[in-house]
Amino acid sequence: MSDETLTLTVPHHDKLGIIHCGVTHEGLVVVAGDQKEVADGEEVVFERTGKVKRNGAEYTFAKVA
């Protein structure tokens, strides 16, 4: 983990800087209160905060510059 990325698995949560991130159950991520479904191998973008890429059971959260 660096200051720019955070990797989580189900059912964990943490902070990426000041942004709350979490994986509530398989395929569902939450970033700063916004929820999205993420399929294996897919990357989704949260406009104001960052993006999440799923690789199997690992979800990598990254800040958007």
Secondary structure, DSSP 8 states (H G I E B T S, - for coil): --SSEEEE-TT-EEEETTEEEEEEETTEEEETTEEEE--TT-EEEETTTEEEEEETTEEEEEE--
